Amino acid sequence: MYMGHQYTLQCTVQEVPPIGNLTVTFYHGQTSLGQQNVKNKPVETPVNETFTLNINPSKDDGDLYWCEAKLDLGAEGLQSPPVVSSQSITATVYYKPELKGSSHPDNINVTAGSPLHLNCSSEGNPSPSYTWTLPSASRSPYNGSTLDIKSVTSMDGGQYLCLVQNAAGNVTVKFTVDFYKPPKNVHLSFLNHSGPMFEGHQYTLQCTVQDVAPIGNLNVTSTEDRQNYRDYSPAATQQRSQSMRPSPWTSTLLKKMMGSSTGGKPNSTWELKDHSLLQW
């Protein structure tokens, strides 16, 4: 049987007189589902009668069903009314997969080299099968309830689909994994200049960030003498794709270097969005 469908139990009582004194009780396990009798039918000769009961089984209703016929002859009848029980019918209830845990509406953030564990364990009858769809075809197929990657790389960012199915139905679990890779190297230099600087002249600072992902989440901040000077991001300075793959990026800063009485140069600190700092 399938959960949510309606089925009819039938209890047939043979050669019973008088039929008007008969009560039939349906059982699920040891739980009574209801009683039925025949009214306005004073037949004194043995007859056959069929009783029916509609049920809508749930996933917990996989048990024995049976019925019981009891002939009540009243105060003048037998002290122990005759009771006859039917054979038991074993019911198996199929139901579609149901997740054991919660779904994952929020994105999952992972950094390069870290492990990834995704779980779509479900219960159902019959036992469900699992089919995973990964964002990269480079990974071997998975067919278990959990997916584990020991060390994630840029190809592991994206959407994962877990299809759980059995004979009663299916459910799909979606996971969105955002891949992050901290910058491998951050380099600060002057653009097209070396040697001493002159007061009142304009110079260009260049900050090169290497092997970072995703580039669209990168912020570079320049500070001078502990004062925030300006924030830079790829979106603000140039058109770049929101690729999850690591890529280099260069930001330029135009400013007049005023110098100091000692001929020294201002302190500059470039701050990335992950709060790592480069001082110059």
C-alpha contacts under 8 A as a table, 3 or more apart, distances in Angstrom:
res1	aa1	res2	aa2	distance
1	M	5	H	7.59
1	M	57	P	7.73
1	M	91	A	7.16
1	M	92	T	6.04
1	M	93	V	4.80
1	M	94	Y	5.95
2	Y	5	H	5.79
2	Y	57	P	7.42
2	Y	93	V	5.38
2	Y	94	Y	4.64
2	Y	95	Y	6.00
2	Y	168	A	6.95
3	M	56	N	7.13
3	M	57	P	5.45
3	M	58	S	5.04
3	M	59	K	6.00
3	M	93	V	6.11
3	M	94	Y	5.98
3	M	95	Y	5.34
4	G	56	N	5.81
4	G	57	P	6.34
4	G	58	S	6.58
5	H	56	N	5.75
5	H	57	P	7.11
6	Q	54	N	6.69
6	Q	55	I	5.71
6	Q	56	N	4.67
6	Q	57	P	7.37
7	Y	54	N	5.68
7	Y	55	I	5.40
7	Y	56	N	6.39
8	T	52	T	6.43
8	T	53	L	5.53
8	T	54	N	4.38
8	T	55	I	6.14
9	L	52	T	5.44
9	L	53	L	5.09
9	L	54	N	6.22
9	L	55	I	7.37
10	Q	50	T	6.81
10	Q	51	F	5.75
10	Q	52	T	4.49
10	Q	53	L	6.63
11	C	50	T	5.69
11	C	51	F	5.11
11	C	52	T	6.23
11	C	67	C	6.35
11	C	86	S	7.92
12	T	48	N	7.22
12	T	49	E	5.82
12	T	50	T	4.28
12	T	51	F	6.28
13	V	16	V	7.06
13	V	48	N	5.65
13	V	49	E	5.30
13	V	50	T	6.21
13	V	69	A	7.25
14	Q	46	P	7.93
14	Q	47	V	6.38
14	Q	48	N	4.26
14	Q	49	E	6.50
15	E	46	P	4.48
15	E	47	V	4.61
15	E	48	N	5.22
16	V	19	I	5.98
16	V	45	T	7.67
16	V	46	P	4.68
16	V	47	V	5.48
16	V	48	N	6.65
17	P	20	G	7.89
17	P	21	N	7.92
17	P	43	V	6.95
17	P	44	E	5.33
17	P	45	T	5.38
17	P	46	P	4.50
17	P	47	V	6.59
18	P	21	N	5.83
18	P	22	L	7.34
18	P	42	P	6.73
18	P	43	V	5.56
18	P	44	E	4.54
18	P	45	T	6.49
18	P	46	P	6.88
19	I	22	L	5.37
19	I	38	V	6.71
19	I	41	K	7.00
19	I	42	P	6.82
19	I	43	V	6.02
19	I	44	E	7.14
19	I	46	P	7.63
19	I	47	V	7.11
20	G	37	N	7.23
20	G	38	V	5.34
20	G	39	K	6.00
20	G	40	N	7.09
20	G	41	K	5.59
20	G	42	P	5.43
20	G	43	V	6.89
21	N	37	N	7.67
21	N	38	V	7.65
21	N	71	L	5.62
21	N	72	D	5.40
21	N	73	L	6.40
22	L	37	N	5.85
22	L	38	V	6.92
22	L	69	A	6.79
22	L	70	K	5.72
22	L	71	L	4.58
22	L	72	D	6.39
23	T	35	Q	6.68
23	T	36	Q	5.74
23	T	37	N	4.67
23	T	38	V	7.67
23	T	69	A	5.83
23	T	70	K	5.22
23	T	71	L	6.40
23	T	72	D	7.62
24	V	35	Q	5.52
24	V	36	Q	5.20
24	V	37	N	6.18
24	V	51	F	7.65
24	V	67	C	6.84
24	V	68	E	5.56
24	V	69	A	4.53
24	V	70	K	6.31
25	T	32	S	6.92
25	T	33	L	7.29
25	T	34	G	5.77
25	T	35	Q	4.35
25	T	36	Q	6.47
25	T	67	C	5.55
25	T	68	E	5.19
25	T	69	A	6.61
26	F	32	S	5.96
26	F	33	L	5.30
26	F	34	G	5.76
26	F	35	Q	6.53
26	F	53	L	7.79
26	F	65	Y	7.54
26	F	66	W	6.09
26	F	67	C	4.40
26	F	68	E	6.55
27	Y	30	Q	6.19
27	Y	31	T	5.45
27	Y	32	S	4.53
27	Y	33	L	5.37
27	Y	34	G	7.66
27	Y	65	Y	5.66
27	Y	66	W	5.33
27	Y	67	C	5.79
27	Y	68	E	7.96
28	H	31	T	5.20
28	H	32	S	6.44
28	H	33	L	6.67
28	H	61	D	7.97
28	H	63	D	6.88
28	H	64	L	5.86
28	H	65	Y	4.64
28	H	66	W	6.72
29	G	63	D	6.18
29	G	64	L	5.16
29	G	65	Y	6.12
29	G	66	W	7.79
36	Q	51	F	7.36
38	V	41	K	6.43
43	V	46	P	7.83
43	V	47	V	7.99
57	P	60	D	7.81
57	P	61	D	5.64
57	P	62	G	8.00
57	P	93	V	7.06
58	S	61	D	5.34
58	S	93	V	7.19
59	K	62	G	6.81
59	K	93	V	5.87
59	K	94	Y	6.94
59	K	95	Y	6.20
60	D	93	V	7.82
61	D	91	A	7.64
61	D	92	T	7.90
61	D	93	V	6.76
62	G	90	T	7.47
62	G	91	A	5.12
62	G	92	T	4.84
62	G	93	V	5.34
63	D	90	T	5.80
63	D	91	A	5.44
63	D	92	T	7.14
64	L	88	S	5.79
64	L	89	I	5.39
64	L	90	T	4.62
64	L	91	A	6.12
65	Y	88	S	5.54
65	Y	89	I	5.14
65	Y	90	T	6.53
65	Y	91	A	7.23
66	W	85	S	7.44
66	W	86	S	5.90
66	W	87	Q	6.29
66	W	88	S	4.81
66	W	89	I	6.37
67	C	85	S	5.94
67	C	86	S	5.50
67	C	87	Q	7.92
68	E	83	V	6.89
68	E	84	V	5.77
68	E	85	S	4.31
68	E	86	S	6.19
69	A	83	V	5.60
69	A	84	V	5.23
69	A	85	S	6.28
70	K	81	P	6.66
70	K	82	P	5.81
70	K	83	V	4.46
70	K	84	V	6.58
71	L	81	P	5.73
71	L	82	P	5.53
71	L	83	V	6.64
72	D	77	G	7.63
72	D	81	P	5.52
72	D	82	P	7.56
73	L	76	E	6.91
73	L	77	G	4.58
73	L	78	L	6.61
73	L	81	P	6.94
74	G	77	G	5.28
74	G	78	L	7.78
75	A	78	L	7.79
75	A	79	Q	7.79
77	G	81	P	7.82
78	L	81	P	5.70
93	V	125	N	7.20
94	Y	124	G	7.42
94	Y	125	N	4.82
94	Y	126	P	6.29
94	Y	167	A	7.69
94	Y	168	A	6.05
95	Y	124	G	5.72
95	Y	125	N	5.34
95	Y	126	P	7.52
95	Y	168	A	5.27
95	Y	169	G	7.41
96	K	124	G	5.44
96	K	125	N	6.71
96	K	165	Q	7.15
96	K	166	N	6.40
96	K	167	A	7.34
96	K	168	A	4.58
96	K	169	G	4.61
96	K	170	N	6.03
96	K	171	V	7.94
97	P	122	S	5.78
97	P	123	E	5.35
97	P	124	G	4.31
97	P	125	N	7.38
97	P	128	P	6.43
97	P	164	V	6.62
97	P	165	Q	6.38
97	P	166	N	7.00
97	P	168	A	7.88
97	P	169	G	6.94
97	P	170	N	6.10
97	P	171	V	6.55
98	E	122	S	5.18
98	E	123	E	5.37
98	E	124	G	6.29
98	E	171	V	7.59
99	L	102	S	6.92
99	L	103	S	7.72
99	L	120	C	6.62
99	L	121	S	6.10
99	L	122	S	4.23
99	L	123	E	6.52
100	K	120	C	7.73
100	K	121	S	5.93
100	K	122	S	5.07
100	K	123	E	6.60
101	G	120	C	7.59
101	G	121	S	7.37
101	G	122	S	7.93
103	S	173	V	7.03
104	H	107	N	7.49
104	H	173	V	7.91
104	H	174	K	7.05
104	H	175	F	6.20
105	P	174	K	7.96
105	P	175	F	7.54
106	D	176	T	7.51
107	N	175	F	7.09
107	N	176	T	5.02
107	N	177	V	5.80
107	N	178	D	6.67
108	I	175	F	7.52
108	I	176	T	6.10
108	I	177	V	4.71
108	I	178	D	5.97
109	N	177	V	5.92
109	N	178	D	4.85
109	N	179	F	6.21
109	N	180	Y	7.29
110	V	114	S	6.56
110	V	115	P	7.83
110	V	116	L	7.29
110	V	152	V	7.70
110	V	177	V	7.09
110	V	178	D	6.24
110	V	179	F	5.23
110	V	180	Y	6.10
111	T	114	S	5.73
111	T	152	V	7.37
111	T	179	F	5.75
111	T	180	Y	4.59
111	T	181	K	5.50
111	T	182	P	7.74
112	A	151	S	7.17
112	A	152	V	5.55
112	A	153	T	5.44
112	A	154	S	7.16
112	A	179	F	7.05
112	A	180	Y	6.27
112	A	181	K	5.27
113	G	150	K	7.81
113	G	151	S	4.40
113	G	152	V	5.11
113	G	153	T	6.49
114	S	150	K	6.93
114	S	151	S	5.05
114	S	152	V	5.79
115	P	148	D	7.36
115	P	149	I	5.61
115	P	150	K	4.47
115	P	151	S	4.90
115	P	152	V	6.12
116	L	147	L	7.85
116	L	148	D	5.65
116	L	149	I	5.05
116	L	150	K	6.50
116	L	151	S	7.29
116	L	152	V	6.79
117	H	146	T	7.19
117	H	147	L	5.79
117	H	148	D	4.68
117	H	149	I	6.65
118	L	146	T	5.62
118	L	147	L	5.09
118	L	148	D	6.55
118	L	175	F	7.87
119	N	145	S	6.23
119	N	146	T	4.44
119	N	147	L	6.48
120	C	145	S	5.53
120	C	146	T	6.16
120	C	162	C	6.81
120	C	173	V	6.73
121	S	145	S	4.84
121	S	146	T	6.77
122	S	128	P	7.44
122	S	145	S	7.58
122	S	164	V	7.54
123	E	127	S	6.84
123	E	128	P	7.10
124	G	127	S	5.37
124	G	128	P	6.06
124	G	166	N	7.51
125	N	128	P	7.16
125	N	166	N	7.34
125	N	168	A	7.60
126	P	166	N	6.22
126	P	167	A	6.86
126	P	168	A	7.89
127	S	166	N	6.73
128	P	164	V	6.12
128	P	165	Q	5.16
128	P	166	N	4.76
129	S	143	N	7.45
129	S	144	G	7.63
129	S	164	V	5.71
129	S	165	Q	5.56
129	S	166	N	6.51
130	Y	143	N	5.06
130	Y	144	G	5.62
130	Y	145	S	6.05
130	Y	162	C	6.65
130	Y	163	L	5.69
130	Y	164	V	4.79
130	Y	165	Q	6.81
131	T	142	Y	6.67
131	T	143	N	4.99
131	T	144	G	7.42
131	T	162	C	5.73
131	T	163	L	5.07
131	T	164	V	6.66
132	W	141	P	6.98
132	W	142	Y	5.65
132	W	143	N	6.24
132	W	160	Y	7.14
132	W	161	L	5.63
132	W	162	C	4.57
132	W	163	L	6.30
133	T	141	P	7.82
133	T	160	Y	5.77
133	T	161	L	5.00
133	T	162	C	6.50
134	L	137	A	6.76
134	L	139	R	7.51
134	L	156	D	7.99
134	L	159	Q	6.91
134	L	160	Y	5.03
134	L	161	L	6.78
135	P	155	M	7.38
135	P	156	D	6.60
135	P	157	G	7.00
135	P	158	G	5.48
135	P	159	Q	5.73
135	P	160	Y	6.23
136	S	139	R	6.19
136	S	155	M	5.96
136	S	156	D	6.62
137	A	140	S	7.48
142	Y	147	L	6.89
144	G	147	L	7.02
149	I	152	V	6.32
152	V	155	M	7.81
152	V	156	D	5.92
153	T	156	D	5.60
153	T	157	G	7.70
153	T	179	F	7.74
154	S	157	G	5.94
154	S	179	F	6.33
154	S	180	Y	7.95
154	S	244	M	6.37
154	S	245	R	5.45
154	S	246	P	7.20
155	M	245	R	7.57
156	D	177	V	7.62
156	D	179	F	7.14
157	G	176	T	7.84
157	G	177	V	5.20
157	G	178	D	5.27
157	G	179	F	4.82
157	G	244	M	6.87
158	G	176	T	5.71
158	G	177	V	5.16
158	G	178	D	6.34
158	G	179	F	7.81
159	Q	174	K	6.99
159	Q	175	F	5.69
159	Q	176	T	4.49
159	Q	177	V	6.19
160	Y	174	K	5.79
160	Y	175	F	4.99
160	Y	176	T	6.29
160	Y	177	V	7.66
161	L	172	T	6.66
161	L	173	V	5.77
161	L	174	K	4.80
161	L	175	F	6.48
162	C	172	T	5.55
162	C	173	V	5.02
162	C	174	K	6.50
163	L	170	N	7.07
163	L	171	V	6.06
163	L	172	T	4.52
163	L	173	V	6.53
164	V	170	N	5.45
164	V	171	V	5.31
164	V	172	T	6.11
164	V	173	V	7.94
165	Q	168	A	7.75
165	Q	169	G	5.78
165	Q	170	N	4.00
165	Q	171	V	6.43
166	N	169	G	5.61
166	N	170	N	6.31
178	D	244	M	7.99
179	F	213	A	7.26
179	F	214	P	7.30
179	F	244	M	6.49
180	Y	212	V	7.69
180	Y	213	A	5.28
180	Y	214	P	6.09
180	Y	244	M	7.59
181	K	211	D	7.57
181	K	212	V	5.31
181	K	213	A	4.90
181	K	214	P	7.21
181	K	246	P	6.93
182	P	211	D	7.73
182	P	212	V	5.52
182	P	213	A	6.95
182	P	274	D	7.47
183	P	186	V	6.86
183	P	209	V	6.31
183	P	210	Q	5.72
183	P	211	D	5.47
183	P	212	V	4.48
183	P	213	A	7.71
184	K	209	V	7.65
184	K	210	Q	5.62
184	K	211	D	5.38
184	K	212	V	6.76
185	N	209	V	5.96
185	N	210	Q	5.21
185	N	211	D	7.30
186	V	207	C	6.94
186	V	208	T	5.66
186	V	209	V	4.54
186	V	210	Q	6.33
186	V	278	L	7.17
187	H	207	C	5.60
187	H	208	T	5.07
187	H	209	V	6.52
188	L	205	L	7.14
188	L	206	Q	5.70
188	L	207	C	4.50
188	L	208	T	6.44
188	L	280	W	7.33
189	S	205	L	5.85
189	S	206	Q	5.22
189	S	207	C	6.54
190	F	193	H	5.55
190	F	194	S	7.04
190	F	203	Y	7.20
190	F	204	T	5.69
190	F	205	L	4.60
190	F	206	Q	5.67
191	L	203	Y	7.57
191	L	204	T	5.41
191	L	205	L	5.98
191	L	206	Q	5.86
193	H	203	Y	7.88
197	M	201	H	7.60
197	M	257	M	7.48
197	M	259	G	7.76
198	F	201	H	5.75
198	F	257	M	7.59
198	F	258	M	7.77
198	F	259	G	7.51
199	E	256	K	7.97
199	E	257	M	6.27
199	E	258	M	4.90
199	E	259	G	5.82
200	G	256	K	6.24
200	G	257	M	6.56
200	G	258	M	5.80
201	H	256	K	5.90
201	H	257	M	6.59
201	H	258	M	7.83
202	Q	254	L	7.14
202	Q	255	K	5.95
202	Q	256	K	4.46
202	Q	257	M	6.43
203	Y	254	L	6.23
203	Y	255	K	6.10
203	Y	256	K	6.14
203	Y	257	M	6.76
204	T	252	T	6.46
204	T	253	L	5.54
204	T	254	L	4.73
204	T	255	K	6.55
205	L	252	T	5.62
205	L	253	L	5.05
205	L	254	L	6.57
205	L	255	K	7.95
206	Q	250	T	6.82
206	Q	251	S	5.80
206	Q	252	T	4.50
206	Q	253	L	6.38
207	C	250	T	5.58
207	C	251	S	5.26
207	C	252	T	6.37
207	C	270	W	8.00
208	T	248	P	7.20
208	T	249	W	5.79
208	T	250	T	4.29
208	T	251	S	6.50
209	V	212	V	7.12
209	V	248	P	5.60
209	V	249	W	5.18
209	V	250	T	6.13
210	Q	247	S	6.39
210	Q	248	P	4.24
210	Q	249	W	6.40
211	D	246	P	4.72
211	D	247	S	4.73
211	D	248	P	5.30
212	V	215	I	6.20
212	V	245	R	7.83
212	V	246	P	4.56
212	V	247	S	5.45
212	V	248	P	6.55
213	A	216	G	7.83
213	A	217	N	7.68
213	A	243	S	7.41
213	A	244	M	5.51
213	A	245	R	5.70
213	A	246	P	4.38
213	A	247	S	6.57
214	P	217	N	5.76
214	P	218	L	7.27
214	P	242	Q	6.45
214	P	243	S	5.87
214	P	244	M	4.65
214	P	245	R	6.48
214	P	246	P	6.53
215	I	218	L	5.44
215	I	234	P	7.09
215	I	240	R	7.73
215	I	241	S	7.78
215	I	242	Q	6.36
215	I	243	S	6.79
215	I	244	M	7.44
215	I	246	P	7.31
215	I	247	S	6.87
215	I	249	W	7.63
216	G	233	S	7.62
216	G	234	P	6.32
216	G	235	A	6.69
216	G	240	R	7.36
216	G	241	S	7.26
216	G	242	Q	5.21
216	G	243	S	7.61
217	N	233	S	7.87
217	N	273	K	7.43
218	L	233	S	5.90
218	L	234	P	7.00
218	L	272	L	6.65
218	L	273	K	5.76
219	N	231	D	6.79
219	N	232	Y	5.65
219	N	233	S	4.60
219	N	234	P	7.59
219	N	271	E	7.49
219	N	272	L	5.31
219	N	273	K	4.98
220	V	231	D	5.81
220	V	232	Y	4.91
220	V	233	S	6.06
220	V	251	S	7.94
220	V	270	W	5.89
220	V	271	E	5.34
220	V	272	L	4.85
220	V	273	K	6.87
221	T	228	N	7.40
221	T	229	Y	7.36
221	T	230	R	5.86
221	T	231	D	4.44
221	T	232	Y	6.01
221	T	269	T	7.31
221	T	270	W	4.84
221	T	271	E	4.71
221	T	272	L	6.61
222	S	228	N	6.39
222	S	229	Y	5.41
222	S	230	R	5.62
222	S	231	D	6.57
222	S	268	S	6.17
222	S	269	T	5.41
222	S	270	W	4.59
222	S	271	E	6.72
223	T	226	R	5.80
223	T	227	Q	5.29
223	T	228	N	4.40
223	T	229	Y	4.87
223	T	230	R	7.23
223	T	267	N	7.54
223	T	268	S	5.16
223	T	269	T	4.99
223	T	270	W	6.58
224	E	227	Q	5.29
224	E	228	N	6.60
224	E	229	Y	6.40
224	E	266	P	6.16
224	E	267	N	5.25
224	E	268	S	4.82
224	E	269	T	6.83
225	D	266	P	6.60
225	D	267	N	5.53
225	D	268	S	7.11
226	R	267	N	7.92
232	Y	236	A	6.60
232	Y	237	T	7.18
232	Y	251	S	7.11
233	S	236	A	5.34
233	S	237	T	6.50
233	S	251	S	7.85
234	P	237	T	5.34
234	P	238	Q	5.60
234	P	239	Q	6.93
234	P	240	R	6.53
234	P	249	W	7.60
234	P	251	S	7.75
235	A	238	Q	5.81
235	A	239	Q	6.05
235	A	240	R	6.80
237	T	251	S	7.45
243	S	246	P	7.82
257	M	265	K	7.68
257	M	266	P	7.88
259	G	263	G	5.89
259	G	264	G	6.12
259	G	265	K	5.52
259	G	266	P	7.00
260	S	263	G	5.08
260	S	264	G	5.65
260	S	265	K	6.86
261	S	264	G	7.53
267	N	279	Q	7.24
267	N	280	W	5.83
268	S	279	Q	5.73
268	S	280	W	5.06
269	T	277	L	6.51
269	T	278	L	5.47
269	T	279	Q	4.28
269	T	280	W	6.15
270	W	277	L	5.75
270	W	278	L	5.18
270	W	279	Q	6.47
271	E	275	H	5.93
271	E	276	S	5.89
271	E	277	L	4.68
271	E	278	L	6.56
272	L	275	H	5.22
272	L	276	S	5.46
272	L	277	L	6.50
273	K	276	S	7.37
